[in-house]
Amino acid sequence: KECYYEKVYNISASGGHYNPKTVPLREGICNHVVDKVKVEDTTFYDHHLYTLEVLPGASGSAVFNAKGEVCGNINISYSKLGLSLGATSKIISVSLDRFLKSPAGSSYVEKQ
């Protein structure tokens, strides 16, 4: 499920913030899809731009819409701007499908 111009939520213990039985819940907006962003030596394509204020350590955590559906994840934190960038659910789905069809992924599935 893609999310455009809607409220989104992230649950992650980024920035080392963690206490037993608690984890921060962040609320923001999924603004749009950024076609291309270059960060150091890595180029990211077709990623959501969120107004989720996360810190380093949130990478890989899920982003949910108001229905609780995963609509993306966090890849980059722009903490000084209060923004973050993450893969769309389509990118996540394609990557997961590739992994499951790979030798490593297919052996993982067989073990389960």
N, C-alpha and C positions, 0 to 999 in steps of 0.2 A: 504494500500500500504506500503510495507516494503521498507526501504532505506538502501542500503549497499554501502559504498564507493562512496557516492554522496554528492553534496552540499545540506545543509539543512538550514532552517531559523527558528528563534524564535522571537516572538514579546511579550515582557513582561516588566513590570515596576518593575523589581526585584531590591533589594537593596534600596528600597524607592525612586528610580529615577522615578519621574513622573512630567510632566509639562502639563498643559492643551493643548490639540490638538497635543501632541507629545507622542511618545512611542518608546523606543529603538528597532531597528531591528538588530538582530545578525545573522551572517553568519558563518557556520562551515561545518564540514564533519561528516557524520555518518560512524564511523569506522567499527564496527562489533557488534555482539550480545555477551554480556558477559553472560556466563552460570549461574553464581552464585556470588553474592556479599553480604557480611554481613556488615551492618552498625549498630553499637550498638546492639540493641536487635531485629533488623529486617533483614530478609534475602530476597533479591530480586533475582528473577530468570528470565533469558532470557530478559535482558534489553539492549537497544542500548547504545553504548558509543559514545558521541558526542564531537567534539572540539568546542562546543558552550560555550563561557565564560559568564555564568550567575551567579547571586548572589542569596543568599537566598531570597525567595519571588517569585521566578519563578516557584516553584513547581506547577504542574498541568497545566502549560501553554503548548500549542500545539507546535509541531515541524512540519514544512511543507517542502516538497520537492520543486524542481524548478517549478513543474507544479501547485503548490498551494494545493496539496493533503496533508492531515494530515497523517504523517507516524509514529508518536509517540508523546511522551510528556516528560516533564522534571520532574524528581523525586528527583534527588540529584545533588547538585552543589559541584564540587571539585575546588573551586575558586583559590586555590593556584597553582593548576596544569593547569588551563584553560580548564578543562573538565567538562562534565556533563553526567548524566546517566538518562535514561528514559524508560518507558514502550514502547514496540513495538505496532504497530497498531493492531496486533492480540490480544494481552493482553487487550488492550482498548476495542476492539470489544466484546470479551468474557465477560469482566466485565460489559459492558453496557447491553449486552443481559441478563446476570444474574439479573441485577438490574431491568430491564423492566419486567422480568418474576416473580419477587418477589412481595409480597403484597404491599410494599411501592412503587415500580416502577409501578405496574399495576394501583394503585390508582392515581398516578401522571399522567399517560397517559390518564386516563379517564377524569381528570380535564381539560386537554388541549383540 
